[in-house]
Amino acid sequence: MNQKVVIIGPAHPLRGGLASFNERLARQFQQEQYDVTIYTFSLQYPNFLFPGTTQYSSEPAPEDISIKVSINSINPISWMNVGTELKNLRPDMIVVRYWLPFMGPCLGTILRIAKKNKHTKVVCIADNIIPHELRLGDKQFTQYFINTVDAFITMSAKVMADLRKFTGKPAKQVVHPLYDNFGKAINKEEARTYLGLPTGEKIVLFFGFIRKYKGLDLLFDAMKILKEWNAGIKLLVAGEFYEDEKPYQEQIARLGIKDLIYLHTSFIEDSKVKYYLSAADFVIQPYRSATQSGVTPLAYHFDKPMLVTNVGGLPALVPNEQVGVVAEPNAQDIAIKILNLYKLGESYFLPNLREEKQKYSWAVLTQTIRNFAE
């Protein structure tokens, strides 16, 4: 009989990076002959906690994965029902995602009940332990959750260090596997034509949700510097605002860089991701702070050299002048390093990119989970 794995975390009909990751992880387990179900949220966040336009995908549900939409993050009756269901189901492993202390009470309660079967092992993939934006109760909620987990996987040294402030339980750092579920790269001209962009320009890409810590304002300042240097470089911003858009619009006007910026600031559906990554010359991650980033493995998958700032776990993922460049998190250095990318050229980075990305395998992640569970 195949071993049973339950993944707890976002999945369709929810959208975004965590949902894509969990669905891809389920497919990897299925490939390895496991019986897999994802338990996802009927309500993930109350609206006041969700900064985007909608939490839901407009794409069809995946037909090859079993997804149960059953967890209400603010309804304790739902937690008890799901916990009891999992206790009776007796999966061999529960793989639970943890990215926000708000989820601590809900996930911690489900796991407490599920583990009463004295059979199921719980492995947590921790994206964040201490969140980017702190709130009252964060520490207590996180501790309540951590107490129910047998072992942890982190994808950056920063999250591992944060985890160690809470627990000495078994934990291992693995690299974020490649997002290889967005299709293959396409010809740059074809991608630009599809997106309505000029085919002959130098275009760099900022991709993903727009939040303060991701440093888009630093990148706008860098674009102003590049304009003064007559660099002829344009910026494509692709992703939804997760905070007030107005300061960014005002900054663009104040800097006089409107002619350099292409704003595609609605949510980018999974089926469109390949066009944005394929259209760019380079991917720019001007973060002020970071644990790890889902954009890095995405750039690897599409063979795109990248700029990352020297914060958190980012430089470890992007060997400097091999698969991209590392800049200090200030506008001047970001501008210099963008020029450096163009000076070296896309093809300079390709051999190293292709070699480096071999490390980013989903099988490494499932093997680590299995080792812990056994």
C-alpha positions as CSV (number, residue, x, y, z in Angstrom):
1,M,0.0,0.0,0.0
2,N,1.3,3.5,-0.9
3,Q,2.3,5.7,2.0
4,K,0.0,8.6,2.7
5,V,1.2,12.2,2.6
6,V,-0.9,15.2,3.5
7,I,0.3,18.7,2.6
8,I,-1.3,21.5,4.6
9,G,-1.1,25.0,3.1
10,P,-2.4,27.2,0.2
11,A,-3.4,25.5,-3.0
12,H,-6.1,26.1,-5.7
13,P,-8.5,27.9,-5.6
14,L,-6.0,30.1,-3.7
15,R,-3.3,31.7,-5.9
16,G,0.3,32.8,-5.5
17,G,3.7,31.4,-4.9
18,L,2.9,29.1,-1.9
19,A,0.0,27.5,-3.8
20,S,2.2,26.9,-6.8
21,F,4.9,25.4,-4.6
22,N,2.5,23.1,-2.7
23,E,0.9,21.8,-5.9
24,R,4.4,21.1,-7.4
25,L,5.5,19.4,-4.2
26,A,2.4,17.2,-4.4
27,R,3.2,16.2,-8.0
28,Q,6.8,15.2,-6.9
29,F,5.4,13.0,-4.1
30,Q,3.0,11.4,-6.6
31,Q,5.8,10.7,-9.0
32,E,7.5,8.9,-6.1
33,Q,4.3,6.7,-5.7
34,Y,2.9,8.4,-2.6
35,D,-0.8,8.9,-2.0
36,V,-1.1,12.7,-1.6
37,T,-3.8,15.1,-0.6
38,I,-3.5,18.9,-0.1
39,Y,-5.6,20.4,2.7
40,T,-6.1,24.0,1.9
41,F,-8.1,27.0,3.1
42,S,-11.8,27.8,2.5
43,L,-10.8,31.1,4.2
44,Q,-7.1,31.9,4.3
45,Y,-7.2,35.5,5.6
46,P,-9.9,37.8,6.8
47,N,-9.9,40.7,4.3
48,F,-8.3,43.2,6.7
49,L,-5.1,41.0,6.6
50,F,-5.0,40.5,2.8
51,P,-3.5,43.5,0.9
52,G,-4.2,42.3,-2.6
53,T,-7.4,42.5,-4.8
54,T,-8.4,38.8,-4.5
55,Q,-7.0,35.7,-2.8
56,Y,-8.4,33.4,-5.5
57,S,-7.2,32.2,-8.9
58,S,-9.1,32.6,-12.1
59,E,-7.4,29.5,-13.6
60,P,-9.0,26.1,-13.7
61,A,-8.3,23.7,-10.8
62,P,-5.5,21.2,-11.4
63,E,-7.0,17.8,-12.4
64,D,-4.0,15.7,-11.4
65,I,-4.0,16.6,-7.6
66,S,-6.4,15.8,-4.8
67,I,-7.2,19.1,-3.0
68,K,-9.6,19.4,-0.1
69,V,-10.8,23.0,0.6
70,S,-11.6,22.7,4.3
71,I,-9.6,24.9,6.7
72,N,-11.1,28.2,7.9
73,S,-8.2,30.1,9.5
74,I,-10.4,32.0,12.0
75,N,-13.0,29.3,12.9
76,P,-11.9,26.9,15.7
77,I,-14.7,24.4,14.9
78,S,-13.1,24.0,11.4
79,W,-9.7,23.4,13.1
80,M,-11.1,20.7,15.3
81,N,-13.0,19.0,12.4
82,V,-9.9,19.0,10.1
83,G,-7.7,17.8,13.0
84,T,-10.1,14.9,13.8
85,E,-10.3,14.0,10.1
86,L,-6.5,13.8,9.8
87,K,-6.3,11.9,13.1
88,N,-8.6,9.2,11.6
89,L,-7.0,9.3,8.2
90,R,-3.6,8.4,9.8
91,P,-1.3,9.8,7.1
92,D,2.3,8.7,7.5
93,M,3.5,12.3,7.0
94,I,2.0,15.7,7.3
95,V,4.0,18.4,5.5
96,V,2.8,21.8,6.8
97,R,3.8,25.2,5.5
98,Y,4.5,28.0,8.0
99,W,4.8,31.6,6.7
100,L,2.8,33.9,9.1
101,P,2.3,33.8,12.9
102,F,-1.4,34.5,12.3
103,M,-1.6,30.9,11.1
104,G,-0.1,29.5,14.4
105,P,-3.3,28.9,16.4
106,C,-5.1,27.3,13.4
107,L,-2.3,25.0,12.3
108,G,-1.1,24.3,15.8
109,T,-4.6,23.1,16.9
110,I,-5.1,20.9,13.7
111,L,-1.7,19.2,14.3
112,R,-2.3,18.7,18.0
113,I,-5.5,16.7,17.3
114,A,-4.1,14.9,14.3
115,K,-1.0,13.6,16.2
116,K,-3.2,11.9,18.8
117,N,-3.2,8.9,16.5
118,K,0.4,8.3,17.6
119,H,1.4,7.5,14.0
120,T,1.7,10.7,11.9
121,K,5.0,12.5,11.7
122,V,4.9,16.3,11.1
123,V,7.5,18.1,9.0
124,C,7.2,21.9,8.6
125,I,8.6,23.8,5.6
126,A,9.2,27.2,7.3
127,D,9.2,30.2,4.9
128,N,9.3,32.7,7.7
129,I,9.4,32.3,11.5
130,I,9.7,36.0,12.4
131,P,7.6,37.9,9.8
132,H,8.6,40.9,7.7
133,E,5.9,43.0,9.5
134,L,5.7,42.4,13.3
135,R,2.3,42.1,15.1
136,L,1.2,41.6,18.7
137,G,1.1,37.9,19.6
138,D,3.5,36.8,16.9
139,K,5.9,35.0,19.3
140,Q,3.2,33.2,21.2
141,F,1.4,32.0,18.1
142,T,4.6,30.8,16.6
143,Q,5.6,28.9,19.7
144,Y,2.2,27.3,19.9
145,F,2.6,26.0,16.4
146,I,6.3,24.9,16.7
147,N,5.5,22.7,19.7
148,T,3.4,20.4,17.4
149,V,6.1,19.8,14.8
150,D,8.7,17.0,14.7
151,A,11.2,18.5,12.3
152,F,11.7,21.6,10.2
153,I,13.0,22.5,6.7
154,T,14.1,26.0,6.0
155,M,15.2,27.5,2.7
156,S,17.6,30.1,4.1
157,A,20.1,30.5,6.9
158,K,18.1,33.5,8.2
159,V,15.0,31.5,8.8
160,M,17.1,28.7,10.4
161,A,18.6,31.3,12.8
162,D,15.1,32.6,13.6
163,L,13.9,29.0,14.2
164,R,16.7,28.4,16.6
165,K,15.4,31.2,18.8
166,F,12.3,29.0,19.4
167,T,13.4,25.4,19.3
168,G,16.3,22.9,19.1
169,K,14.3,20.3,17.2
170,P,15.8,18.6,14.1
171,A,16.0,21.0,11.2
172,K,17.8,21.2,7.8
173,Q,18.3,23.9,5.3
174,V,17.6,23.0,1.6
175,V,17.6,25.2,-1.4
176,H,14.2,26.4,-2.8
177,P,13.5,24.0,-5.7
178,L,13.1,25.4,-9.2
179,Y,9.6,26.6,-10.2
180,D,9.5,24.4,-13.3
181,N,5.7,24.3,-13.4
182,F,5.3,27.5,-15.4
183,G,6.2,26.0,-18.8
184,K,9.3,26.5,-20.9
185,A,11.0,29.8,-21.8
186,I,9.9,31.3,-25.1
187,N,11.7,33.5,-27.6
188,K,12.3,37.0,-26.2
189,E,10.8,38.8,-29.2
190,E,7.7,36.6,-29.1
191,A,7.2,37.2,-25.4
192,R,7.6,41.0,-25.8
193,T,5.1,41.1,-28.7
194,Y,2.6,39.1,-26.5
195,L,3.0,41.7,-23.7
196,G,2.9,44.7,-26.0
197,L,6.6,45.7,-25.3
198,P,9.1,47.0,-27.9
199,T,11.4,44.2,-29.1
200,G,14.6,46.2,-29.5
201,E,14.9,47.8,-26.1
202,K,17.0,46.9,-23.0
203,I,14.4,45.8,-20.4
204,V,15.0,44.6,-16.9
205,L,12.3,43.0,-14.8
206,F,11.0,43.4,-11.2
207,F,8.6,40.5,-10.6
208,G,6.3,39.6,-7.8
209,F,4.0,41.2,-5.1
210,I,5.1,44.8,-4.3
211,R,5.8,45.4,-0.6
212,K,8.0,47.8,1.2
213,Y,10.8,45.3,2.0
214,K,11.2,44.4,-1.7
215,G,12.8,47.8,-2.4
216,L,11.0,48.8,-5.6
217,D,11.5,52.4,-4.5
218,L,15.2,51.8,-4.5
219,L,15.0,50.5,-8.0
220,F,13.1,53.5,-9.1
221,D,15.9,55.7,-7.7
222,A,18.4,53.6,-9.5
223,M,16.4,54.1,-12.8
224,K,16.7,57.8,-12.3
225,I,20.5,57.5,-12.0
226,L,20.6,55.3,-15.1
227,K,18.6,57.9,-17.0
228,E,21.1,60.5,-16.0
229,W,23.9,58.2,-17.4
230,N,21.9,57.8,-20.7
231,A,22.0,54.0,-20.2
232,G,18.9,53.5,-22.3
233,I,17.5,50.8,-19.9
234,K,13.8,50.4,-19.3
235,L,12.1,48.6,-16.3
236,L,9.1,46.3,-16.5
237,V,7.3,46.0,-13.1
238,A,5.1,42.8,-13.1
239,G,3.1,42.1,-10.0
240,E,0.3,43.3,-7.7
241,F,0.6,46.1,-5.2
242,Y,0.3,44.7,-1.7
243,E,0.4,48.2,-0.2
244,D,-0.7,51.7,-1.3
245,E,0.2,52.3,-4.9
246,K,0.1,56.1,-4.6
247,P,3.7,56.7,-3.1
248,Y,5.2,54.7,-6.0
249,Q,3.2,56.7,-8.6
250,E,4.3,59.9,-6.9
251,Q,7.9,58.8,-6.9
252,I,7.8,58.0,-10.6
253,A,6.4,61.5,-11.4
254,R,8.9,63.2,-9.0
255,L,11.9,61.4,-10.5
256,G,10.7,62.0,-14.1
257,I,11.1,58.4,-15.1
258,K,7.6,57.6,-16.4
259,D,9.1,57.0,-19.9
260,L,11.3,54.3,-18.5
261,I,8.7,52.2,-16.6
262,Y,6.2,49.6,-17.9
263,L,3.7,49.0,-15.1
264,H,1.9,45.6,-15.3
265,T,0.6,45.8,-11.8
266,S,-2.3,43.3,-11.7
267,F,-1.8,39.8,-10.5
268,I,0.2,37.7,-12.9
269,E,-1.6,34.3,-13.5
270,D,0.5,31.2,-13.7
271,S,-0.1,30.8,-17.4
272,K,1.4,34.3,-18.1
273,V,4.5,34.0,-15.9
274,K,6.7,32.6,-18.8
275,Y,6.0,35.7,-20.9
276,Y,7.3,38.1,-18.3
277,L,10.5,36.1,-17.5
278,S,11.2,35.4,-21.2
279,A,10.7,39.1,-22.2
280,A,13.4,40.4,-19.8
281,D,17.1,40.7,-20.2
282,F,17.7,40.4,-16.5
283,V,15.7,40.0,-13.3
284,I,16.3,42.6,-10.5
285,Q,15.6,41.9,-6.8
286,P,16.4,45.1,-5.0
287,Y,15.2,43.9,-1.6
288,R,15.8,45.8,1.6
289,S,15.5,42.6,3.7
290,A,14.9,39.0,2.7
291,T,14.8,35.4,4.0
292,Q,14.8,33.7,0.7
293,S,12.9,34.5,-2.5
294,G,10.7,32.5,-4.8
295,V,11.7,34.8,-7.7
296,T,15.3,33.5,-7.6
297,P,14.4,29.8,-8.5
298,L,12.0,31.2,-11.1
299,A,14.8,33.2,-12.7
300,Y,17.0,30.0,-12.7
301,H,14.3,28.0,-14.4
302,F,14.0,30.5,-17.2
303,D,17.9,30.9,-17.5
304,K,17.7,34.6,-16.5
305,P,20.8,36.2,-14.9
306,M,19.7,38.3,-11.9
307,L,20.7,41.1,-9.6
308,V,20.1,40.5,-5.9
309,T,21.0,42.8,-3.0
310,N,23.4,41.8,-0.2
311,V,20.6,40.9,2.3
312,G,19.4,37.7,4.0
313,G,19.8,34.5,2.0
314,L,19.9,36.1,-1.4
315,P,23.7,36.3,-2.1
316,A,24.2,32.6,-1.2
317,L,21.7,31.7,-4.0
318,V,23.3,34.0,-6.6
319,P,27.1,33.6,-6.9
320,N,28.4,37.0,-7.8
321,E,29.4,37.4,-11.5
322,Q,28.6,33.8,-12.1
323,V,24.8,33.6,-12.3
324,G,24.2,37.3,-11.7
325,V,25.5,40.2,-9.6
326,V,25.2,41.2,-5.9
327,A,24.6,44.8,-5.1
328,E,24.4,46.7,-1.9
329,P,20.8,47.8,-1.1
330,N,21.2,51.4,-2.2
331,A,20.2,53.0,-5.5
332,Q,23.7,54.0,-6.6
333,D,25.1,50.5,-6.3
334,I,22.0,48.9,-7.9
335,A,22.4,51.3,-10.9
336,I,26.1,50.4,-11.2
337,K,25.5,46.6,-11.0
338,I,22.6,46.8,-13.6
339,L,25.2,48.4,-16.0
340,N,27.6,45.6,-15.0
341,L,25.0,43.0,-16.0
342,Y,24.7,44.6,-19.5
343,K,28.5,44.9,-19.8
344,L,29.0,41.2,-19.1
345,G,25.9,40.3,-21.3
346,E,23.3,37.6,-20.9
347,S,25.3,34.8,-22.6
348,Y,28.2,35.3,-20.2
349,F,26.1,33.9,-17.3
350,L,24.3,31.1,-19.1
351,P,26.8,28.2,-18.6
352,N,27.0,28.9,-14.8
353,L,23.2,29.4,-14.6
354,R,22.6,26.0,-16.2
355,E,25.1,24.2,-14.0
356,E,24.1,25.9,-10.7
357,K,20.4,25.1,-11.2
358,Q,21.0,21.3,-11.1
359,K,21.1,21.7,-7.3
360,Y,17.5,23.0,-7.2
361,S,15.7,19.6,-7.4
362,W,12.3,18.7,-6.0
363,A,13.6,15.2,-5.3
364,V,16.2,16.7,-2.8
365,L,13.3,18.3,-0.9
366,T,11.1,15.1,-0.8
367,Q,14.1,13.0,0.3
368,T,14.8,15.4,3.2
369,I,11.1,15.2,4.3
370,R,11.2,11.4,4.1
371,N,14.4,11.2,6.1
372,F,12.9,13.3,8.9
373,A,9.6,11.3,8.9
374,E,11.5,8.0,9.1
